[in-house]
């Protein structure tokens, strides 16, 4: 976006594993630990980086904060563009 002349605006994409609402925290943490282990495996990291990915493997709370921030950012963009947000 900065190359398009929109200063200070960062667009990124990502992949997440999201479970059903109400999943017990211990189960979510166990799943998250297994996924983080996979993301941090040297062979997997090498493959992801080779494909121009930036492997993160964040905690549940870090990911939730990231998702909230993304929703807030894109809601604001939609409103500024007069796109109806329900």
Rosetta blueprint (number, residue, H / E / L):
1 X L
2 X L
3 X L
4 X L
5 X L
6 X L
7 X L
8 X L
9 X L
10 X L
11 X L
12 X L
13 X L
14 X L
15 X L
16 X L
17 X L
18 X L
19 X L
20 X L
21 X L
22 X L
23 X L
24 X L
25 X H
26 X H
27 X H
28 X H
29 X H
30 X H
31 X H
32 X H
33 X H
34 X H
35 X H
36 X H
37 X H
38 X H
39 X H
40 X H
41 X L
42 X H
43 X H
44 X H
45 X H
46 X H
47 X H
48 X H
49 X H
50 X H
51 X L
52 X L
53 X L
54 X L
55 X L
56 X L
57 X L
58 X L
59 X L
60 X H
61 X H
62 X H
63 X H
64 X H
65 X H
66 X H
67 X H
68 X H
69 X H
70 X H
71 X H
72 X H
73 X H
74 X H
75 X H
76 X H
77 X H
78 X H
79 X H
80 X H
81 X L
82 X L
83 X L
84 X L
85 X L
86 X L
